[in-house]
Amino acid sequence: MSFKAVLKTIWFLALLFVVLYVGVNNLDPINFNFPVAGTTKQTPIRQPAAFIFFGLFAIGVFAGMVLHTGGGGGKKKASKD
């Protein structure tokens, strides 16, 4: 196992700790408005702040994973026959 992988794992666990810490300390419901989506402008999403924070964190992790992996496309090496 490489040292770089260990550092990435420690960093990711630190981020998960922040999500847990925010979740424990923010249980009051809030209104989440995201006018670009359109539907939340008329009726905001009302959930505990921890759920909204975790949802945004999960979307960010998923987007980072998709960008990091590249979606499976890319340039293929030309083979010499």
Contacts in CASP RR format, 6 or more apart in sequence:
PFRMAT RR
TARGET T0000
AUTHOR 0000-0000-0000
METHOD contacts of the structure
MODEL  1
MSFKAVLKTIWFLALLFVVLYVGVNNLDPINFNFPVAGTTKQTPIRQPAA
FIFFGLFAIGVFAGMVLHTGGGGGKKKASKD
15 57 0 8 1.000
19 53 0 8 1.000
19 54 0 8 1.000
19 57 0 8 1.000
22 49 0 8 1.000
22 50 0 8 1.000
22 53 0 8 1.000
23 48 0 8 1.000
23 49 0 8 1.000
23 50 0 8 1.000
23 53 0 8 1.000
23 54 0 8 1.000
24 50 0 8 1.000
26 48 0 8 1.000
26 49 0 8 1.000
26 50 0 8 1.000
26 53 0 8 1.000
27 48 0 8 1.000
27 49 0 8 1.000
27 50 0 8 1.000
28 48 0 8 1.000
28 49 0 8 1.000
29 46 0 8 1.000
29 47 0 8 1.000
29 48 0 8 1.000
29 49 0 8 1.000
30 46 0 8 1.000
30 47 0 8 1.000
30 48 0 8 1.000
30 49 0 8 1.000
30 52 0 8 1.000
31 44 0 8 1.000
31 45 0 8 1.000
31 46 0 8 1.000
32 40 0 8 1.000
32 44 0 8 1.000
32 45 0 8 1.000
32 46 0 8 1.000
32 47 0 8 1.000
32 52 0 8 1.000
33 40 0 8 1.000
33 41 0 8 1.000
33 44 0 8 1.000
34 40 0 8 1.000
35 41 0 8 1.000
45 52 0 8 1.000
END
